Amino acid sequence: MTETNCIAFSFNLEKSRKLKFGICVNELIDSSLNRFHNSIQGIIMSSELDLQQKIYGVTKRREQGMATTEWVQVPAGNHLIRVKFCRALKMVETEKSDRIIDEKTGRLTKPFKVMLMNLFDIFDLDDDGLLSRREFEAYSILAGTGPVSEQEWTRICTDFELRQQHIPMKTFVQMHQREAESYGPKGNLEQMWKAVRALGHNRRFFMSTTCPLRLTLHCSEGPLLIEPFRVDRFYSDEIDNLLAEHFWEQGKPLPYLKEFTSLRQFKADYYVVLIAGKTKQTTHYELDLRGSNNVNIEGKELIIDQKVQPNIIQILTVVIAQSENWYLSVKMKGAPIKSEKRKEEINVEKIN
């Protein structure tokens, strides 16, 4: 299973309550991040300790610049709110690469320091201008370094200037300067470049597969105590399977393809999920989405060509709105039915 760049918070309910979860891009970090507005999903779900995890709600509405869930009834117990991209993003690289170190001065370059300062603001979850050990550990895990051990934290407290056992921004930058110097005057900065990429930045230190957010959780009764959740426990396979089941249960037949009962769509204000349901045999889907308007769609030439194995629910694609006026058009691609064989002969249902 592959780890997913996803954040989460845990909370406990002593009794069942109605909740509403909202998320929006934090453009105070970088105004160009508005390109991510329709690319994020927020999820209210049961704890990872539950034997049968359940999703209670996924963001689907647009309200005053926020993506929100409906008001959903959540039972007593331990629960999570999670955030992820609607679909995996590809790293956007440029022809030229910036440098981490200025070769003349031996100091961190300005573009790299700007990236560090933005990252500091992102992981400063309580906006107090400092990184606690827990906040710094979240940064360390997502940078690929892993959890911060007692020995490592003691070294940081000894070697760097902290403020009440918290890391200020100046020290955060100095820590990276010290790391770069540890590789020598002409050292290999491969590990630092790996961290840049793991944190969702390209070689120009531009945010490509990461996005800072603001979260709001409304509760029908009283305040909630929300705690950061260990980010190193997340695996994409787990949440993807749960989401596929949720979208299928909450989805509806496609308006012009109702005769195909194994196809459904989950339609939100800013995205649509196409889902293939369980069938008794392998099903080959060839769907033509070229008639859609103002949407971002995965797939070569806007064609879905996927085979779904028996007895599983699978997300075929996630279509993301690119403007207020948008729509998705789904047609069956006109192609002859072909029989397929494996080592043992199986029947293949082909939808086209």
Secondary structure, 3 states (H helix, E strand, C coil): CCCCCCEEEEEEECCCEEEEEEEEECCCCCHHHHHHCCCEEEEEEECCCCCCCCEEEECCEEECCEEECCCEEECCEEEEEEEEECCCCCCCCCCCCCCCECCCCCCECHHHHHHHHHHHHHHCCCCCCEECHHHHHHHHHHCCCCCCCHHHHHHHHHHCCCECCEEEHHHHHHHHHHHHHHCCCCCCCHHHHHHHHHCCECCCCCECCCCCEEEEEEECCCCCCEEECCHHHCCHHHHHHHHHHHHHHHCECCCCCCCCCCEEEEECCCEEEEEECCCCCEEEEEEECCCCECEECCCHHHEEEEEECCCCCEEEEEEEECCCCCECCCEECCCCCCCCECCCECCEEEEC
